[in-house]
């Protein structure tokens, strides 16, 4: 279950990241009366942040895989 926890945590983190940016955009839209523009900007920023998270994880997993291959 140890390996699954890493990826479950990643899924929760990715969802929370997108929700944070979309929610922030929604709150700013309601406050400033600019519906739906800041919500859309928040959605895009959330997706960019999520992809950055995935790219960082991919780089880390690649380094770990290469280190295991060198030991073999």
Helices and strands as residue ranges (DSSP letters): H 2-32, H 37-71
